[in-house]
Amino acid sequence: MYRVAVVCAAVALAACFTDVNVGTTKSCKEELSSRPCNDTSAPPAVDWGSCGSDGVCTCIPGAVLGTNGRCHPAPAASCDASICLNPSPSCTPGRDQECNEDLAMSALAGDCGPDGRCTCGAGFETGPDGRCRPQGSLCRADAGGLPTFADGGAPAAAGSCEGVSCAFAGACSADDAGVVSCTSTAPVAGCFPAPSCGVVECGAGCRCLDADAGACTCPPPDRCAPGMDSTCNDEVMAGTAGRCSRPDGGQAVCTCDDGFALNPATSLCRQAFVSQPLESGPVGSLAVAAAPAQGKVGVAYLVANALDAGFEVRYREVTASGVGASQPVDTVALDFGVALAFDSAGEPKVAYLGGGNDGSLFWPNSDAVMASRVGGNFVRQVVATQGNQTVCGNPVSDRGFLVGVHPALGVEGATTYFSWRDVHDGQFPQQDFAAADVEAAVATGSGATFECVKAGGNDKGAWGAHGRMAMAGGQPALVFDALPGAVSGTGQNVSFTRRSAAGTWSALRTFTAGQVEGGPSLAYDATTGFVVAWQDGPSVVAVSSADGTTWGTPAPVATGLPGTGPDVAMHPTTRLPSLAVETAGGLRVFTAAPGLAGWTGQTVTVDTGLRPKLAYLPDGKRVLAWVDATGALRLSVER
């Protein structure tokens, strides 16, 4: 008696793969193609990889990265006998449910091993796609683990060949002990119709890769069950996170709903952002900044102090590993803005209205204060106390004591740029608020010099409200709005200026806006240039300039809720801006297409997200700080 000896080395299967490393070549853009990671040689009916937010392709099991950073089927490889029974990776390690051939079955039919192959449990056996189905559905194996015959789902009687179908048209026989086996000769090359034991056939959906070598290539298994959208959920939830379909008639894949994104490890949908509370509140002003070289984002904010009705200035850090503890910066009586920047060593600097009252009965804080973290603690420095420290050249401007309102910060090397709104005595509509100046300190290790950015004493432009700063080519640029009749509130119009290396500030470029909600925002990238965004009533608009001199036309991006305002930040690798906006549907992030030719929105949370601030971690993950409807500070980090 002879048995079929199916040796995998004789029939090389391309489905025998090793783990595929994630490449570093940035080669894809999700919005450009339905298969952005497919190499030109890859069969188009299968999505051979997923495009990450950083533009890098992650190949599925059974695919490899080409030299262009895109994915194609792995070349043929030899298999050993242990893989022969389970010819291709068919599951995601740790997700045992994927080993069920029937994805709708609730019980687990097998375990997914670290190599992406299923080990079937008692009562189940391996199907042709490597997943598990009830025992008896396919074939039996001899004591050596080699497939020998199938029984069509019904046990064969001892010593009988009834119901037995042999591979490769072989003959069935039974020995004197009643052991049934097949006698035939296994072909040594070629791709063959499926024998009953389902071992060396190309199988459904597979194709012959190399007839001479006897190698097949098969598309990856379905990632979900069409008609059952819940199989796209990567997390336990009440609803569904995506839609399961066969976009090209091939592999079933998930398309994620708004607010969800594909997990590259599972190809299923999970929440795009993870949110958590930081402070119970009520929280006032807040600011964020990134320190790319140190891999972190900082959050500075003011939270109401229930003991004395003042505010505590606090700071936290966010890294890829989590959120740090709250650090005290200072205690103040008033909240008129906060600014944050990092020095070259990655240490934070926080600016705010603090210090003493300088003899005022109405302003317990009236100074421009900056706190720098040194040795793990914040050291405070009063930078300016009087309006005449900065000379703007007219008697209405060069007076008063209320400086430090609406601060903005930027750092270049050992130099810190600190700007604020000077509202003089902080009392009268014309001589104080309409005549407000924009002033700046240029601080080095040897002290600070003061510069008049824009004087308001003569023109009564009410300049300098809600200032925001960005560093560009080693020098600061600044945006602010105008606010007649008050220290703080809803402003109007948006102005841009930048400092030259000679220490002069450019003439204002002012954009007309009737009701600037929450102030303007500014970001800069050497490739994209400047992007300024603001909310005029309900309409959120953005405008860009490559050089800060020639500007485009402000264009609408989204509709925001009154009383909040957008925040803009640049992606560290795509160099494209994103805007955080509180909308009627919750907090959303809008990402620009190249040239700001259109924006694509994504929901961060359906909760109310007031005063959002946005920054990027070095890997391109977005970090948002925002205040919810109860006044609590919350943080959302992209996954």
Helices and strands as residue ranges (DSSP letters): G 30-32, E 49-51, E 57-59, E 63-65, E 71-73, H 81-84, G 96-99, E 110-112, E 118-120, E 124-126, E 132-134, E 139-141, E 147-150, E 165-166, G 167-169, E 171-174, E 180-183, E 207-210, E 215-217, G 229-232, E 242-245, E 253-256, E 260-263, E 268-271, E 273-279, E 283-291, G 292-294, E 296-304, E 311-319, E 322-323, E 327-332, E 338-342, E 348-354, E 367-374, E 377-384, G 387-389, E 405-412, E 415-422, I 429-434, E 437-444, E 447-454, E 465-472, E 475-482, E 492-498, E 509-511, E 521-525, E 529-536, E 539-545, E 555-559, E 567-570, E 577-583, E 586-592, G 594-596, E 599-605, E 610-616, E 622-627, E 633-638
